[in-house]
Amino acid sequence: NVYPELFKEAFRLLKDNSGGAYVFYADRLSEYVFPPKPFEKYQVLIWGKSNARFAAMMARYKHNYEPFIWLQKPPSKWRGDSKQKSLWWMKANGTNDFHPTQKPIDVIGKMIQNSSDEGDIILDPFLGSGTTAVAAKQLGRKFIGIEISEKYCKIAEDRIRQEILPL
């Protein structure tokens, strides 16, 4: 279970007045996610996939959502408007061209806009194919990405390079 150590390190790394941290998780792992110690403040959010693809063909109910939590380290600063809801209906990628759990830039971009200012540093300790880095770059943020897989490091590097120097 990686979550307790992840939460501890996120708490340590977050600066005062940051916008917090976001963590996606699978429903079946909820017992490991809550409560997200040492964070005292958190909110469960749902990304509703308006065009979800379904992998579990035998499942009675098909998942068309992905849960995630927003962790706040007081004092935190909110940059979004006050009318946002905890259910985000946003399209999933038509295909996950780069990574099996690739998130759309729109979803990650919304998180970045709500929780940071231009020039801030965005950390993604599970960079995957680099979606967070691309969104951060597009929104004028700096980023640090950590990825264990050499394959995905290369994919992320290529995506980021294309963002800096569009072809």
C-alpha positions, -999 to 999 in steps of 0.1 A, spaced: 0 0 0 18 31 -13 -8 57 -1 4 63 35 39 71 23 26 91 -6 4 113 16 32 118 41 56 130 14 29 151 -3 23 168 30 60 174 35 65 188 1 35 211 -2 42 248 5 19 270 26 -8 286 5 -4 259 -22 -35 246 -38 -30 211 -25 -26 177 -41 -48 155 -63 -46 117 -61 -65 94 -84 -74 59 -71 -94 28 -80 -127 24 -60 -115 -10 -47 -86 8 -30 -108 33 -10 -100 16 23 -63 24 17 -69 60 7 -91 72 37 -84 89 59 -54 105 41 -32 111 71 -15 135 78 -40 156 59 -70 168 79 -88 184 50 -97 166 18 -125 163 -6 -136 133 -28 -141 143 -64 -154 123 -93 -143 125 -129 -174 114 -148 -163 101 -182 -190 113 -206 -176 90 -233 -163 61 -212 -150 29 -228 -157 -3 -208 -131 -29 -202 -150 -52 -179 -175 -67 -203 -190 -91 -178 -196 -64 -151 -232 -57 -144 -226 -20 -139 -201 -4 -162 -178 22 -146 -180 56 -163 -161 75 -136 -128 77 -118 -126 89 -82 -98 112 -69 -92 132 -38 -81 168 -33 -58 171 -3 -54 205 14 -25 215 36 -37 245 56 -32 273 49 -42 266 13 -52 290 -14 -81 283 -38 -77 298 -73 -109 284 -89 -144 299 -89 -168 291 -61 -194 274 -83 -174 243 -91 -189 209 -83 -173 177 -71 -185 158 -102 -166 168 -133 -183 156 -165 -154 157 -189 -146 135 -219 -121 107 -215 -94 103 -242 -109 84 -272 -79 61 -269 -51 61 -244 -24 64 -270 5 68 -246 -4 51 -213 -32 27 -201 -44 52 -174 -37 84 -193 -58 114 -182 -70 140 -206 -52 174 -206 -85 191 -198 -89 172 -165 -53 178 -154 -54 214 -166 -85 221 -145 -67 208 -114 -36 229 -122 -57 261 -127 -77 256 -95 -46 250 -74 -17 270 -87 -5 303 -101 16 309 -132 52 302 -125 44 277 -97 60 243 -97 37 213 -103 50 179 -90 37 146 -105 54 117 -88 38 92 -112 43 111 -145 33 83 -168 31 96 -204 36 133 -193 1 147 -194 7 167 -162 39 182 -176 22 191 -209 -7 208 -191 16 226 -167 37 239 -197 5 250 -215 -6 269 -184 27 286 -177 38 265 -148 70 247 -141 70 210 -134 89 181 -119 79 147 -131 90 113 -116 85 81 -135 100 47 -129 94 32 -164 121 41 -189 95 35 -217 71 61 -202 100 85 -195 108 85 -232 71 90 -242 68 119 -217 100 134 -230 88 133 -266 54 148 -256 70 176 -237 95 184 -264 66 186 -289 48 210 -266 79 232 -264 87 230 -301 54 221 -318 59 203 -351 
